[in-house]
Amino acid sequence: MVLEIILAAVLIAFGIIAILFSINEEVDDKQLVVVLLVGVASIVGGGWVILTHVTLWILLAKLAGLILAGLGVFLIIGFPDVEPDYQLRNMTNAGVFIGLVLLIIGAYLLFFYPV
């Protein structure tokens, strides 16, 4: 229970600080919109954690699933750039294989864990 409150407080504080810092900095409109959306999402997420009884482990599992799935997609799509001076062709196959494994684990954590 205490860890959920701490996580919610950090999320709310991050959202408020992100909005305040974006007002003081000279940024263009696209960056300002992104920062404001992240700040508002952080505040809403922190409030949601406080108001509901979601355990921290479920949130951490979903966050880990999102990170692993993102890393897996990067390894599948962005990593296999084969250049003779940079890496061998077999490294591309290994990168795609590891990316598929991470994507499957991340998707499982994100969508099916805990049932």
C-alpha positions as CSV (number, residue, x, y, z in Angstrom):
1,M,0.0,0.0,0.0
2,V,2.8,2.4,0.8
3,L,4.6,1.8,-2.4
4,E,1.5,2.5,-4.4
5,I,1.1,5.9,-2.7
6,I,4.8,6.7,-3.3
7,L,4.5,5.8,-7.0
8,A,1.4,7.9,-7.3
9,A,3.0,10.8,-5.6
10,V,6.0,10.6,-7.9
11,L,3.8,10.4,-10.9
12,I,1.7,13.5,-9.9
13,A,4.9,15.4,-8.9
14,F,6.5,14.5,-12.3
15,G,3.4,15.7,-14.2
16,I,3.3,19.0,-12.3
17,I,7.0,19.7,-12.7
18,A,6.9,18.8,-16.4
19,I,4.1,21.3,-17.0
20,L,5.8,24.0,-15.0
21,F,9.2,23.5,-16.6
22,S,7.6,23.5,-20.1
23,I,6.0,26.9,-19.4
24,N,9.4,28.4,-18.4
25,E,11.4,27.0,-21.3
26,E,11.3,28.3,-24.8
27,V,10.0,25.3,-26.8
28,D,8.0,25.1,-30.0
29,D,4.4,24.1,-30.1
30,K,4.9,20.5,-31.0
31,Q,7.3,19.9,-28.1
32,L,5.0,21.8,-25.7
33,V,2.0,19.7,-26.7
34,V,4.0,16.5,-26.1
35,V,5.2,17.6,-22.7
36,L,1.7,18.8,-21.7
37,L,0.2,15.4,-22.7
38,V,2.9,13.5,-20.8
39,G,2.3,15.7,-17.8
40,V,-1.4,15.4,-17.8
41,A,-1.2,11.6,-18.4
42,S,1.2,11.4,-15.5
43,I,-1.1,13.3,-13.2
44,V,-4.1,11.3,-14.2
45,G,-2.2,8.1,-13.8
46,G,-1.0,9.0,-10.3
47,G,-4.6,10.0,-9.3
48,W,-5.9,6.7,-10.7
49,V,-3.3,4.8,-8.7
50,I,-4.4,6.6,-5.5
51,L,-8.1,6.3,-6.1
52,T,-8.1,2.6,-7.2
53,H,-6.5,-0.3,-5.5
54,V,-4.1,-1.4,-8.2
55,T,-1.1,-3.2,-6.8
56,L,2.3,-2.0,-7.7
57,W,3.4,-5.4,-9.1
58,I,0.7,-5.2,-11.8
59,L,1.8,-1.8,-12.8
60,L,5.5,-2.8,-12.9
61,A,4.6,-5.9,-14.9
62,K,2.7,-3.8,-17.4
63,L,5.6,-1.3,-17.6
64,A,8.1,-4.1,-18.0
65,G,6.0,-5.6,-20.8
66,L,5.7,-2.3,-22.6
67,I,9.5,-1.8,-22.4
68,L,10.3,-5.3,-23.5
69,A,7.8,-5.1,-26.4
70,G,9.3,-1.8,-27.5
71,L,12.8,-3.2,-27.3
72,G,11.7,-6.3,-29.3
73,V,10.1,-4.2,-32.0
74,F,13.3,-2.1,-32.2
75,L,15.5,-5.2,-32.6
76,I,13.2,-6.6,-35.2
77,I,12.7,-3.4,-37.3
78,G,15.6,-1.1,-36.5
79,F,18.5,-3.3,-35.7
80,P,19.0,-5.4,-38.8
81,D,21.0,-2.8,-40.7
82,V,23.7,-4.9,-42.3
83,E,26.9,-3.0,-43.3
84,P,30.1,-4.9,-43.9
85,D,32.1,-2.6,-41.8
86,Y,29.7,-2.6,-38.8
87,Q,28.5,-6.1,-38.2
88,L,28.3,-9.5,-39.7
89,R,25.2,-10.8,-41.5
90,N,24.7,-13.5,-38.7
91,M,24.3,-10.7,-36.1
92,T,21.2,-9.6,-37.9
93,N,19.7,-13.0,-37.5
94,A,20.6,-13.0,-33.8
95,G,19.1,-9.5,-33.4
96,V,15.8,-10.5,-35.0
97,F,15.6,-13.7,-32.9
98,I,16.3,-11.9,-29.7
99,G,13.8,-9.2,-30.7
100,L,11.1,-11.8,-31.4
101,V,11.7,-13.4,-28.0
102,L,11.5,-10.0,-26.2
103,L,8.4,-9.0,-28.2
104,I,6.6,-12.2,-27.2
105,I,7.5,-11.9,-23.5
106,G,6.6,-8.2,-23.5
107,A,3.2,-8.9,-25.2
108,Y,2.5,-11.6,-22.7
109,L,3.3,-9.3,-19.7
110,L,1.3,-6.5,-21.3
111,F,-1.8,-8.3,-22.3
112,F,-2.1,-11.6,-20.4
113,Y,-0.3,-11.2,-17.1
114,P,-1.9,-11.4,-14.4
115,V,-5.1,-13.1,-15.5
